[in-house]
Amino acid sequence: MSNIRTQAPYRADVVGSFLRPEELKEARKKFKEGQISHAELKAVEDRLITDLIAKQKAHGLKVITDGEFRRSYWHLDFMWGLNGIEEIELEHGYQFHGEETTPGSIQLTGRISGENHPFVEHFKFVKQFEEEGVTARQTIPAPAQLFAELFRGENTKNTLKYYPDTDLLIEDIAKAYRQVIADLHAAGCRNIQFDDCTWSMVVDKNFWKALGGDKDSLEALANNYLKVNNLALEGRPSDIAFTTHTCRGNYHSTYAAEGAYDPVAPFVFAKENVDAFYLEYDDARSGSFEPLKYIPEGKIVVLGLITTKRPELENPDEIKARIADAARYIPLENLCLSPQCGFASCEIGNKLTEAEQWAKIDLVQKIAAEVWGK
């Protein structure tokens, strides 16, 4: 078997978001304040995304994204684009380790559907830059992430008003995603990544303390997350590489959760119908590689061993040793390497410079070449 991969995931890969240039942040601020038009904002976004894609190619990446430059959040902007959902702000943001995020959230205004989602047009812009050996990727929050957001604190009461039947909610979420997936496929998309922090919350002890949950609660929640994710992939186009990325939160170089994958591996690793898993493994919060034993034969694991939270470069020998450790559970030919998350899951971005960001990408490339060859 060749060590060279010709489709996503790639040996040297990325999660998808990149640091926003100050010009972009300023333009988005001006648009929000009514100082510039949407057309003027889009012109800035288009130009800076074009520049970003050129840099991704220059640094040897075989997958290109728009860096999530048109979004405020990695997840909420997608949710706001679904029919039946509106943008709101809660009293509090998400509580991260030592920091609270901005308070954006969602609220139902009716039943959920996925027609005419703006992300389809966003993808078309990136698609035009594909070339031989370079694939355009669309990242979207996992269906489970939408389900979780609808039951986040104060949102629960409004959600139950429209969906007293949880099964109907799951069915509508999945149907909306299938519509978006079909539209992306028609636009030429062949690589879709579900970003999913729900599993990291399930394994976090503080999360369960807050809910007063027990093992039965964990299984019930995990089954709902698994159900909605897989239902969204029912009848999936066979020529799209579907992957999922899991992490424990990524906001301004902080994190939201901690805990090993062990409790949820029998659900998400063993049963989610994706082709590959991008997994956060940049520090001890993620636990050991042992839960990888639940990954079905033939599926790919992308090890997120390079952190995006700190600028210091990892020791290549230590990373290669960790890859070898993971290979005790997954064959080396089924492993790839990436940063543990994006560089800017939200507009604020992590505490790195752009030069430090690309140095991280170059390090991933260097190590992947030494482990698997060019």
N, C-alpha and C positions, 0 to 999 in steps of 0.2 A: 504493500500500500504506500502511495506517495505521501510524503509529509507536507506537500504543498496543497493548500486549499484554494479552490477556484470559485467558491461561493461562500456567503456569510454563514456562520462566523468565520473570520479570518484569523490566521495565527497571531498577528498583531492587530488588535481591534480596539474600538473605543465604545463608550456607552452613548455618546451623542451630543451632549451640550458643551458649549465652549464659553469662555469669558466674554462678556459683552463689552465692546469698545465704548469709551466714554461718549463718543458722538452718538451712538445708538441710544444709550441711556438718556441723554439730553433730548434727543428727538422724541422719544416715547413720553418723556415728561412734558414737553411742549404740546404734544398732541392731546394728552390727558387734560391739560390746562386750556385747551382750545386755541393755542397760539399758532398751530400749523394744521393743515388739512390731512385727511387720511392719505390722499395721493402723495403729499409731500413726505409723510412718514414712510410710506411704502417705497418711495424712491431711495430713501436713506437705507432702509432695510435691504432692498434688492442689491444695492451697491456693496454694502458691507458683507452680505451673505456671499456674493460673488467673490469677494476678496478672501473670505474665510475658506470657501471651497478650493480656491487656488492654493491656499496654504496647506489644507489637508492633503491635497495631491502632492505638493512639494515635499511634505514630510512622509511620503510613502504610503499613506493610508489607501486601502482598497475599497473603503466605504466612505461615502460623503453624506453629511447632513447639513441642515441649515443652522446648526448650532443652537436651535431653539430660540433664535434671535427675534422671532415674532411673538414670543410669549413672555408673560410675567412670571409664570410658574411652570414647572415641568408637567403638571397634571391639570390644574384648574382651567387653563385656557381651552384645553380640549373639551372639558366638561361643559364650559360655557357655550361651546359651539354646537352642542346637541339641542334638539328641539325639546321644549318642556323644562328647560333649566335656565335660570338666570343667575347673574353675578350678585353676591352680597358680601358684606363684611360682618364678621362675628365680633363679639366683645373682646375675644382673645385670639391670638394666632396659635400655631402649633408650639408646644413647649419642647425645645431642644435642650441639649446639655449646656446650661449656662446662658441661654439666649432664647427669646421668643420671636417667632416669625411675624411678618405682617399678617393681618387677620382675614385675608380673602377666603371665601368659601362659595358654596352653591346653595340654591333653593329651587325646589320644584315649583313650576307654574302649571303643570299638567302632566300628561303621560309622556314618557321619553321616546324619542325616535331620532334617527340618524341621517335623514335626508339633507343634502346640500351643506355638508360640513365644510367649514372654511379651510381645514387642514388639507383637503384634497387639492385645492389651488396652491397652497403652500408647497405641497409635494411636487406639483408640476414644475414649479420654478427650479427646484433642485434637480429634477429628472433631466432637464436639458443639458446638464453638465456631465452626465454619464459618458463614459468612453470604454473602450476595451479594457477589461480588468478592473473597472471602477463601478461600484453599485451605489445607487441612491437608497438611503434608508429612511423610513418614517418611524419615529418613536411616538408612542402614545401611552397614556396611563392604562394599566390593566383594567378590565371590567370590574375586578374585585376592588380596585382602588375607588372607583365611582360608588360602588355599593357601600364601602366603608365611609366615604365622605357624606353620604346621605344619612348616616346614622351617627355623625360626629356631633356630640353634645346637643346643642340647641336645635340642630337640624332634624332630629328624630321625630319630633311632633309634627312638623310640616310634611315629612316623608310619609308618615303613617296616615295622614289626611288623604293623600292621593293613592297610597298603596298599603291598605291594611293587610293585604295578602302578599307576604314576602315572595312567594313563588311567582306571582304575577310580575313583581318588580324585577326579579332575576330574569324572567323571560323577556321583558321589555328592554332591559339593559343589553342582554345578549343580542336581541334582534337589531337594536340600534347599532351595535358594534358590527354586526354582520353587514349592515347597510354601508357603513363607512369602509369596511374592508373591501366590499364589492366595488365601491366607487374608486378606492385607491388602486385596486387591481386593474380596473378599466383605464386608469390614468397611467398605467405602466409600472406600478409599484410591485417589486418582487422581494422586498425585505421589510418586514414589520416587526417592531420590537415593543413588547408590553413592558412598561416600567411598573414595578410593583413593590411597594413598601408594606403591604398588609401582612405579609408573612413575618416580617421583622417585629411588628407589633405583637403578633401572636406569641412569639417566643420571649418577649420582654416581661420580666417579673413585675415591674412597676405598672405596666399596662393592666395586668390581671388584678393587682392590688386595687387599682382605681375602679375596676369593674366589679370586684368581688367574685371573680370567676374561678372555676375549677376545671378539672380535666374534661368533664362533659361539655363545658362551655367552649373549651378549646376545640374539641372535635366538631361541635356544631358550627362554630365560626369557620373553621378550616374547610369543612364540607361545603358551606355556602360559597366561600371564596373559590374553591375548586370548581364547584358547579357552574358558577357564572362565567368563569374564565373558559372552561371547556365548551359550554353552550355557545359562547361567542365564536368559537372556532369550528362549530359544527358545519359541515359542508364547505370547509375552507378550500380556496383554490390550491391545487396541488403544486403549482409552480411558484408559490410564495414561501420563502424561508421565514417561519414564525419563531421568534425567540422571546425570552423573557429575562428581565434584569431585576434582581432583588438586592436591596440594600437597607441599611438601618437609619436612613435619613442623611441629608447632605445639604446643609444650609450655612453659608458663611463659615465654612470649615468646622462646623459643629455636627453633632449627631443627635438622633432622637431616641434610639433604642439600642439595646444590647442583648445578646443571647445567641447561643449556638443554633444551628439548623436542625438539630436532632428531633425536637418535637413535631416539626412540620414536614420533615423530609419524606415520611411515608405518604403524605398528601401531595405536596407540590412537586417533589422530585420524581416520585414514582408514578404519578397519575396525570400531571398536567400535559395536555396534548400539544406541546411545542417541540421544536427541533433542537433547541439549545438553551442553556441556562447561563446567563452572565451573573456571576456570584461575587458579592463583596467578601474579600478575604485579606484586607490590608492590615488588620490588627487582631488582637486577642478577642475582641468583642464578637467575632464571627465563629469562634470555636474551632474545632479540628476539621480535618477533611473526611473523617469517618462517615458522616451522613451521605457522602457521594456514592456510597455503596447502593443507595436506592435509585440512582439514575439508571434508567433502562439501557440495555446494551445497544450501542450504536448512536446514542444521542451525544451531543457535544457539550462540554463544559468550558466556559471562558472564565479563567481564574482572574479575579480582580485583585491582584497582588500589589499593584502600584497605587499609592494613595494620591487622591487629588486634594486632600485637605491640608497638606504641608508641602512647601517648596523643595525640601531636601530630597535629593535623589537616593533611591534605594541602592543597596549593594547588589550588583548583578549576581554574584555567587550565591548570596543568600536567597535571592528570588529563584534561581535555578534549583537550589536545594529544595525549596518549597514545591516547585513544580514536580520534582522527583518524588516528593512525599505524596502529593496528590495522585501521582501515577500508580501508587499502590492500590488505588480504588478505581481509577478510570485509565484505560490504556492511553499512553502518551499521544498516540495519533488522534485521540478524541479530545485532546486538551488544546486550549488556546490561551492567550494572555491579553489583558487589558488593564486600564485603570479601574479602581473599584467602583467608580461612579463618574458622572459628568463633572465638568469643572465649574458649572454654573447652573445648578438645578433650578434656581430662581435668578432674577435679574441681578441681585446683589453679588452673586458669584462667590467663589472661595478665595481665600487669602493667598493668592499667587499672582505674579505678574504674567503677562502674555508670554514672555520669553521663558519663564519657568514652566508654564503650561506645555509649550512645545518641547521643552527639554524632557518632560515626562513622556510625551509621545515618542520622542526619539529613543528614550531608554527602553520602552516597550518594544520598539522595532529592533533594537540591538539585541536584546535578550531573546526575542522570538527567533531571530535569524541564527543565533548561536545554538538554540535548542532544536529547532526544526529545519533550519536551512532557509535559504532565500526562496 
